[in-house]
Amino acid sequence: MGRYTFRLPDIGEGIAEAEIVAWHVKIGDRIEEDDRVADMMTDKATVEMESPVSGIVVEVAGEAGDIIAIGSPLVVIEVEGAGNDVDGVAAGASTSSARADVVEAVPAPTPAPAPAPAPAPASVSASVAASEPPPTPKPAQAERVEARAPTPATHAKVMASPAVRKRASDLGINLAEVRPAEDGRVRHGDLDAFLSYNAAGGFQPAGNKGKDEQVRVIGLRRRIAENMAASKRQIPHFAYVEEFDVTALEETRAQLNAGRGDRPKLTMLPFLIAAICKLLPKYPMLNAHYDDEAGVVTRYGSVHLGMAAQTPAGLMVPVIRDAQDRNLWQLATEIGRLANAARDGSAKSSELSGSTITVTSLGPMGGVATTPVINRPEVAIIGPNRIVERPMFVKGADGVERIEKRKIMNVSMSCDHRVVDGWDAASFAQDLKKLIEAPALILAG
């Protein structure tokens, strides 16, 4: 028998380290060649590690959330034959050392153990063991009774029917606090009077008490936290919010959807993206990256539009490549494809990087206004909010203003004030408003 040390391979793209997202084996497991060992996350993507040999797992290099360097031992496997571990003790020691270093750097909080009872003197223990039979365990019934919340003793001293007692218990009322109207017996009318004079409520607990817990921030969630913190720390954000009347656009959208055939249903997003693409050649400072270390702003001719999408794993930003070259139906198709790929984890690394400007939308939950965080190193992010109906003054063809029910949507922008001036952001928003409120201009060539 020998040992095979499987080291974290060079994943490529200049990656120097990777984070352990999940283990699929544990010490003592029997694995076969090509079995999945662990999932490792780099700055680019999550990669599945597969075992190159068959054998028994004897060592693993840390826990989920730990970061290890390329070339470091990932797992040690006991195999038939000599393996690849010439001096097995040294390799094993290096694996243990690497794991210890990582654990010390990111300690996982553990609950303090309950203090053990002081041991009895040996002579006493021996005499007790010899002279007394083993203690009889408590029946399960007794344990359940102890676990129940005790009923206040004062309830037993109050005269009341079972129905009144149950109602008082459901409301969380101590019957000893209720003053009976006659003969010392509490009735339903007395409970009603008590409720009336005590704010008519507040006796039922607001909710159930949960357990405190600590959850390690690892994997994609840690990447999101780091990126958001870096964005807010290094980019001086400023926000701009404008109100759009989307009544005409919603009518146009309904007309196009009515005859769409087997094409995807159009949402608000393809119209917004098409309008953004139409305007960005006039506002190139918004479709840009800022390298603050080099002091260089790169303005892009193509619009690679990031689309923030919520997934079970967390927030991801799939990218619509060359969005300016697509029509409404093509945009809708690509939006659906990328959103599904992000949610089921099938999105490629190239589909999750390289955006030049981002749109973020919470749909019907979009709120009145938002202040989205810029997707660094981009310099602008645009967030449509939910559509609401409001009475508005509308001027008719005769020049007379009338009150009409209109569909209104606020659009929020966050910009990097080092690159984008407030005047530029406001001008862009006003031009975007004109396109959205007259959707024929979006469709025109």
C-alpha positions as CSV (number, residue, x, y, z in Angstrom):
1,M,0.0,0.0,0.0
2,G,1.2,3.5,-0.8
3,R,-0.1,7.1,-0.7
4,Y,-1.0,9.3,-3.6
5,T,-0.9,13.1,-2.9
6,F,-3.3,14.8,-5.3
7,R,-2.2,18.5,-5.5
8,L,-4.4,21.3,-6.6
9,P,-3.6,21.6,-10.4
10,D,-2.9,24.8,-12.3
11,I,-6.4,25.8,-13.3
12,G,-5.0,28.4,-15.8
13,E,-5.6,32.1,-16.5
14,G,-2.9,33.1,-14.0
15,I,-4.7,31.8,-11.0
16,A,-2.5,31.5,-7.9
17,E,-5.0,30.1,-5.3
18,A,-8.5,28.8,-5.1
19,E,-11.2,28.5,-2.4
20,I,-12.7,25.2,-1.3
21,V,-16.4,25.6,-1.9
22,A,-17.6,22.0,-1.1
23,W,-16.1,18.6,-0.3
24,H,-17.6,15.5,-1.9
25,V,-15.5,13.1,0.1
26,K,-14.3,12.7,3.7
27,I,-11.6,10.8,5.4
28,G,-12.2,7.1,5.3
29,D,-14.2,7.2,2.0
30,R,-13.5,4.8,-0.8
31,I,-13.3,6.6,-4.1
32,E,-12.7,5.5,-7.7
33,E,-10.8,7.2,-10.4
34,D,-12.6,10.3,-11.8
35,D,-14.9,10.5,-8.8
36,R,-15.7,14.1,-7.8
37,V,-13.5,15.2,-4.9
38,A,-14.2,18.9,-4.3
39,D,-15.5,22.1,-5.9
40,M,-12.9,24.9,-6.0
41,M,-13.7,28.5,-6.8
42,T,-11.3,30.9,-8.4
43,D,-11.9,34.6,-9.4
44,K,-13.2,33.3,-12.7
45,A,-15.4,30.2,-12.1
46,T,-16.1,27.2,-10.0
47,V,-14.1,24.1,-11.0
48,E,-14.9,20.4,-10.1
49,M,-11.8,18.5,-9.0
50,E,-11.8,14.8,-9.9
51,S,-9.6,12.1,-8.4
52,P,-6.9,10.8,-10.7
53,V,-6.7,7.4,-8.8
54,S,-8.8,4.9,-6.8
55,G,-8.3,4.3,-3.1
56,I,-9.1,5.4,0.4
57,V,-9.1,9.1,1.4
58,V,-6.7,9.5,4.4
59,E,-6.2,13.3,4.5
60,V,-8.0,16.4,3.1
61,A,-6.6,19.9,2.9
62,G,-9.0,22.0,5.0
63,E,-12.7,22.9,5.2
64,A,-15.2,24.6,3.0
65,G,-14.2,28.3,2.9
66,D,-10.4,27.7,3.2
67,I,-8.1,29.0,0.5
68,I,-5.2,26.9,-0.8
69,A,-2.4,27.7,-3.2
70,I,-2.0,26.1,-6.6
71,G,0.3,23.0,-6.2
72,S,-0.6,22.5,-2.5
73,P,-1.9,19.1,-1.4
74,L,-5.6,18.9,-1.8
75,V,-6.3,15.3,-0.8
76,V,-4.1,12.3,0.1
77,I,-5.3,8.9,-1.0
78,E,-4.1,5.4,0.1
79,V,-3.7,3.3,-3.0
80,E,-2.6,-0.1,-4.1
81,G,1.1,0.0,-4.9
82,A,3.7,2.6,-4.2
83,G,1.6,5.7,-5.1
84,N,3.5,9.0,-5.8
85,D,4.5,9.8,-2.2
86,V,8.2,9.0,-2.0
87,D,8.5,10.2,1.6
88,G,4.9,9.9,2.7
89,V,5.6,11.3,6.1
90,A,6.8,14.6,4.7
91,A,3.9,14.9,2.2
92,G,1.4,14.1,4.9
93,A,3.0,16.6,7.3
94,S,2.9,19.3,4.6
95,T,-0.8,18.7,4.0
96,S,-1.5,18.9,7.7
97,S,0.5,22.0,8.0
98,A,-1.2,23.8,5.1
99,R,-4.6,22.9,6.6
100,A,-3.5,24.2,10.0
101,D,-2.3,27.5,8.6
102,V,-5.6,28.1,6.8
103,V,-7.7,27.2,9.8
104,E,-5.7,29.6,12.0
105,A,-6.1,32.4,9.4
106,V,-9.9,31.9,9.2
107,P,-11.0,30.4,12.5
108,A,-14.4,28.7,12.4
109,P,-16.3,29.6,15.5
110,T,-17.3,26.7,17.6
111,P,-19.7,26.6,20.6
112,A,-18.0,26.4,23.9
113,P,-18.3,22.8,25.4
114,A,-20.5,22.4,28.4
115,P,-18.5,22.0,31.6
116,A,-18.1,18.4,32.6
117,P,-19.2,17.4,36.1
118,A,-16.5,17.0,38.7
119,P,-15.6,13.3,39.0
120,A,-16.3,11.6,42.3
121,P,-13.4,10.2,44.3
122,A,-12.5,6.7,43.2
123,S,-13.3,5.1,46.5
124,V,-16.7,6.6,46.6
125,S,-17.5,5.6,43.0
126,A,-16.3,2.1,43.6
127,S,-18.5,1.7,46.8
128,V,-21.5,3.1,45.1
129,A,-21.0,0.9,42.1
130,A,-20.8,-2.1,44.3
131,S,-23.7,-1.4,46.6
132,E,-26.3,0.3,44.4
133,P,-28.0,-0.9,41.3
134,P,-27.6,1.3,38.2
135,P,-30.0,4.3,38.2
136,T,-33.3,3.8,36.4
137,P,-33.5,6.1,33.4
138,K,-36.3,8.7,33.4
139,P,-39.2,7.7,31.2
140,A,-39.7,9.7,28.1
141,Q,-43.0,11.0,29.5
142,A,-41.1,12.8,32.3
143,E,-38.8,14.5,29.9
144,R,-41.6,15.8,27.8
145,V,-43.3,17.3,30.9
146,E,-40.1,19.1,31.9
147,A,-39.8,20.5,28.4
148,R,-43.3,22.2,28.5
149,A,-43.6,25.8,29.6
150,P,-44.9,25.7,33.2
151,T,-48.5,26.9,33.7
152,P,-48.6,29.8,36.2
153,A,-49.8,28.6,39.5
154,T,-52.1,31.6,39.8
155,H,-54.3,30.2,37.1
156,A,-55.3,27.3,39.4
157,K,-56.6,29.7,42.0
158,V,-59.0,31.5,39.6
159,M,-62.4,30.0,39.0
160,A,-63.2,29.8,35.3
161,S,-64.6,27.3,32.9
162,P,-62.3,25.2,30.7
163,A,-63.4,27.2,27.6
164,V,-62.4,30.5,29.3
165,R,-59.1,29.0,30.5
166,K,-58.3,27.9,27.0
167,R,-59.2,31.3,25.5
168,A,-57.1,33.1,28.1
169,S,-54.2,30.7,27.4
170,D,-54.5,31.3,23.6
171,L,-54.4,35.1,24.2
172,G,-51.5,34.8,26.6
173,I,-53.6,36.3,29.5
174,N,-52.9,35.5,33.1
175,L,-56.3,34.9,34.6
176,A,-55.1,36.2,37.9
177,E,-54.9,39.7,36.3
178,V,-58.6,39.6,35.2
179,R,-61.1,41.1,37.6
180,P,-64.4,39.0,37.5
181,A,-67.7,41.0,37.4
182,E,-69.5,38.7,39.9
183,D,-69.2,35.7,42.2
184,G,-65.4,35.5,41.7
185,R,-65.7,33.5,38.5
186,V,-64.0,34.7,35.3
187,R,-66.3,34.6,32.3
188,H,-65.9,35.4,28.6
189,G,-67.3,38.9,29.2
190,D,-64.6,39.5,31.8
191,L,-62.0,38.6,29.2
192,D,-63.6,41.0,26.7
193,A,-63.5,43.8,29.2
194,F,-59.9,43.1,30.0
195,L,-59.0,43.2,26.4
196,S,-60.9,46.4,25.9
197,Y,-59.1,48.2,28.7
198,N,-55.7,46.8,27.7
199,A,-55.3,48.1,24.1
200,A,-57.4,45.3,22.6
201,G,-54.4,43.1,21.8
202,G,-50.8,42.5,22.3
203,F,-51.3,39.3,24.4
204,Q,-50.4,36.8,21.7
205,P,-46.6,36.6,21.3
206,A,-45.5,38.2,18.0
207,G,-43.5,35.2,16.9
208,N,-41.5,32.1,17.9
209,K,-38.0,32.4,19.2
210,G,-35.4,31.1,16.8
211,K,-31.9,29.9,17.4
212,D,-28.8,32.0,17.1
213,E,-26.4,30.6,14.5
214,Q,-23.2,31.5,12.8
215,V,-22.8,30.9,9.1
216,R,-19.4,31.1,7.3
217,V,-19.4,33.4,4.3
218,I,-17.8,31.3,1.6
219,G,-17.8,30.6,-2.1
220,L,-19.9,33.0,-4.3
221,R,-21.3,34.8,-1.3
222,R,-17.8,35.7,-0.1
223,R,-16.9,36.9,-3.7
224,I,-20.0,39.1,-3.8
225,A,-19.2,40.5,-0.3
226,E,-15.6,41.3,-1.4
227,N,-16.7,42.9,-4.7
228,M,-19.4,45.0,-3.1
229,A,-17.1,46.2,-0.3
230,A,-14.3,47.1,-2.8
231,S,-16.9,49.0,-5.0
232,K,-18.2,51.1,-2.2
233,R,-14.8,51.6,-0.6
234,Q,-13.0,52.7,-3.8
235,I,-15.8,54.3,-6.0
236,P,-17.4,57.6,-5.0
237,H,-21.0,56.8,-6.0
238,F,-23.6,59.3,-6.8
239,A,-27.2,58.5,-7.5
240,Y,-29.8,60.0,-9.9
241,V,-33.5,59.0,-10.0
242,E,-35.9,60.1,-12.7
243,E,-39.6,59.4,-13.2
244,F,-40.7,57.8,-16.5
245,D,-44.2,57.6,-17.9
246,V,-44.3,54.1,-19.4
247,T,-48.0,54.1,-20.4
248,A,-47.3,54.2,-24.2
249,L,-44.5,51.7,-23.9
250,E,-46.7,49.2,-22.0
251,E,-49.3,49.5,-24.7
252,T,-46.7,48.9,-27.4
253,R,-45.3,45.9,-25.5
254,A,-48.8,44.4,-25.2
255,Q,-49.4,44.8,-28.9
256,L,-46.1,43.2,-29.8
257,N,-46.7,40.3,-27.4
258,A,-50.2,39.7,-28.8
259,G,-48.7,38.7,-32.2
260,R,-45.4,37.2,-31.0
261,G,-46.1,33.6,-32.1
262,D,-43.4,31.3,-30.8
263,R,-41.0,34.1,-29.9
264,P,-40.3,34.9,-26.2
265,K,-42.6,37.3,-24.3
266,L,-41.3,40.8,-24.3
267,T,-40.8,42.3,-20.8
268,M,-39.7,45.9,-20.0
269,L,-36.1,44.9,-20.0
270,P,-35.4,44.5,-23.8
271,F,-36.9,48.0,-24.4
272,L,-34.7,49.5,-21.7
273,I,-31.6,47.8,-23.0
274,A,-32.3,48.8,-26.6
275,A,-32.8,52.4,-25.5
276,I,-29.6,52.4,-23.5
277,C,-27.6,51.0,-26.5
278,K,-29.1,53.7,-28.7
279,L,-27.9,56.4,-26.4
280,L,-24.4,55.2,-25.3
281,P,-22.6,56.4,-28.5
282,K,-23.6,59.9,-27.4
283,Y,-22.5,59.2,-23.8
284,P,-19.3,57.1,-24.1
285,M,-18.2,58.0,-20.6
286,L,-20.9,55.7,-19.2
287,N,-19.9,52.7,-21.2
288,A,-16.4,52.5,-19.7
289,H,-14.0,50.9,-17.2
290,Y,-11.8,52.9,-14.9
291,D,-8.4,51.4,-13.9
292,D,-7.8,53.6,-10.8
293,E,-4.3,52.1,-10.3
294,A,-3.1,53.0,-13.8
295,G,-5.3,56.1,-14.0
296,V,-6.8,55.1,-17.3
297,V,-10.4,55.2,-18.5
298,T,-11.3,52.8,-21.3
299,R,-14.4,53.8,-23.3
300,Y,-15.9,50.9,-25.2
301,G,-17.5,51.0,-28.7
302,S,-19.5,47.8,-28.1
303,V,-22.1,47.4,-25.4
304,H,-21.4,44.3,-23.4
305,L,-24.4,44.7,-21.1
306,G,-24.3,43.0,-17.6
307,M,-27.6,41.8,-16.4
308,A,-27.7,41.4,-12.6
309,A,-29.6,38.1,-11.8
310,Q,-30.6,36.6,-8.5
311,T,-29.7,32.9,-8.3
312,P,-29.9,30.3,-5.5
313,A,-26.2,30.7,-5.0
314,G,-26.4,34.5,-4.9
315,L,-26.2,37.5,-7.2
316,M,-24.5,36.9,-10.6
317,V,-24.1,39.2,-13.6
318,P,-24.3,37.3,-17.0
319,V,-23.3,39.4,-20.0
320,I,-25.2,40.1,-23.2
321,R,-22.4,40.4,-25.7
322,D,-22.7,43.1,-28.4
323,A,-26.2,44.1,-27.1
324,Q,-26.3,47.0,-29.6
325,D,-26.5,44.5,-32.5
326,R,-29.6,42.7,-31.3
327,N,-33.3,43.6,-31.9
328,L,-36.0,43.4,-29.2
329,W,-36.8,39.7,-29.8
330,Q,-33.1,38.7,-29.8
331,L,-32.5,40.6,-26.6
332,A,-35.5,38.9,-25.0
333,T,-34.2,35.4,-26.1
334,E,-30.7,36.1,-24.8
335,I,-32.0,37.5,-21.5
336,G,-34.0,34.3,-20.9
337,R,-31.1,32.0,-21.9
338,L,-28.5,33.8,-19.7
339,A,-30.9,34.1,-16.7
340,N,-31.6,30.3,-16.8
341,A,-27.9,29.5,-17.2
342,A,-27.0,31.6,-14.2
343,R,-29.8,30.0,-12.1
344,D,-28.9,26.4,-12.9
345,G,-25.2,26.9,-12.7
346,S,-24.5,26.1,-16.4
347,A,-23.2,29.6,-17.3
348,K,-19.7,29.7,-18.7
349,S,-17.0,31.8,-17.2
350,S,-16.9,33.9,-20.4
351,E,-20.7,34.6,-19.9
352,L,-20.1,36.0,-16.4
353,S,-17.3,38.5,-17.1
354,G,-16.4,41.4,-19.3
355,S,-19.5,43.6,-19.0
356,T,-19.1,47.3,-19.8
357,I,-22.3,48.6,-18.1
358,T,-24.9,46.9,-16.0
359,V,-28.7,46.9,-15.6
360,T,-30.2,45.6,-12.4
361,S,-33.9,45.1,-11.9
362,L,-36.0,43.5,-9.1
363,G,-39.1,43.5,-11.3
364,P,-42.4,43.9,-9.4
365,M,-40.4,44.2,-6.1
366,G,-38.3,47.0,-7.5
367,G,-39.5,49.6,-4.9
368,V,-40.0,53.3,-5.4
369,A,-36.2,54.0,-5.9
370,T,-32.9,52.2,-5.5
371,T,-29.3,53.2,-5.2
372,P,-27.5,50.2,-6.9
373,V,-23.9,49.5,-6.3
374,I,-21.6,49.8,-9.3
375,N,-20.2,46.6,-10.8
376,R,-16.5,47.5,-10.6
377,P,-14.5,48.4,-12.7
378,E,-17.6,49.7,-14.6
379,V,-18.6,53.4,-14.0
380,A,-22.4,53.2,-14.2
381,I,-25.3,50.9,-13.3
382,I,-29.0,51.5,-14.2
383,G,-31.9,50.2,-12.2
384,P,-35.6,50.3,-13.3
385,N,-38.0,50.1,-10.4
386,R,-41.6,48.8,-10.3
387,I,-44.4,50.2,-12.4
388,V,-47.2,51.9,-10.4
389,E,-50.4,53.6,-11.6
390,R,-51.0,57.2,-10.6
391,P,-53.3,60.1,-11.6
392,M,-51.3,62.6,-13.7
393,F,-52.0,65.9,-15.4
394,V,-51.9,65.2,-19.2
395,K,-52.2,67.9,-21.8
396,G,-54.5,66.9,-24.7
397,A,-54.3,67.9,-28.4
398,D,-56.4,70.9,-27.6
399,G,-53.8,72.1,-25.1
400,V,-56.2,71.5,-22.1
401,E,-54.8,69.6,-19.2
402,R,-56.8,66.6,-17.9
403,I,-56.3,64.1,-15.1
404,E,-55.6,60.6,-16.4
405,K,-54.5,57.3,-14.9
406,R,-50.9,56.7,-16.1
407,K,-48.3,54.0,-15.6
408,I,-45.2,55.5,-13.9
409,M,-41.8,53.9,-13.3
410,N,-38.8,55.4,-11.6
411,V,-35.4,54.7,-13.1
412,S,-32.3,54.9,-10.8
413,M,-28.7,55.4,-11.8
414,S,-25.5,55.1,-9.8
415,C,-22.3,56.6,-11.4
416,D,-18.6,56.8,-10.6
417,H,-18.1,60.5,-9.9
418,R,-14.4,60.3,-10.8
419,V,-15.4,59.6,-14.4
420,V,-19.0,60.7,-14.8
421,D,-20.2,64.2,-14.0
422,G,-23.6,64.9,-12.6
423,W,-24.6,66.9,-15.7
424,D,-23.7,64.0,-18.0
425,A,-25.7,61.5,-15.9
426,A,-28.8,63.8,-15.8
427,S,-28.6,64.5,-19.5
428,F,-28.4,60.8,-20.2
429,A,-31.4,60.1,-18.0
430,Q,-33.5,62.8,-19.7
431,D,-32.7,61.4,-23.2
432,L,-33.5,57.9,-21.9
433,K,-36.8,59.2,-20.6
434,K,-37.7,60.6,-24.1
435,L,-37.0,57.3,-25.7
436,I,-39.0,55.2,-23.1
437,E,-41.9,57.6,-23.2
438,A,-42.1,57.5,-27.0
439,P,-41.3,53.8,-27.8
440,A,-41.6,54.4,-31.6
441,L,-38.2,56.2,-31.3
442,I,-36.6,53.0,-29.9
443,L,-37.9,50.9,-32.8
444,A,-36.9,53.5,-35.4
445,G,-33.6,52.9,-37.2
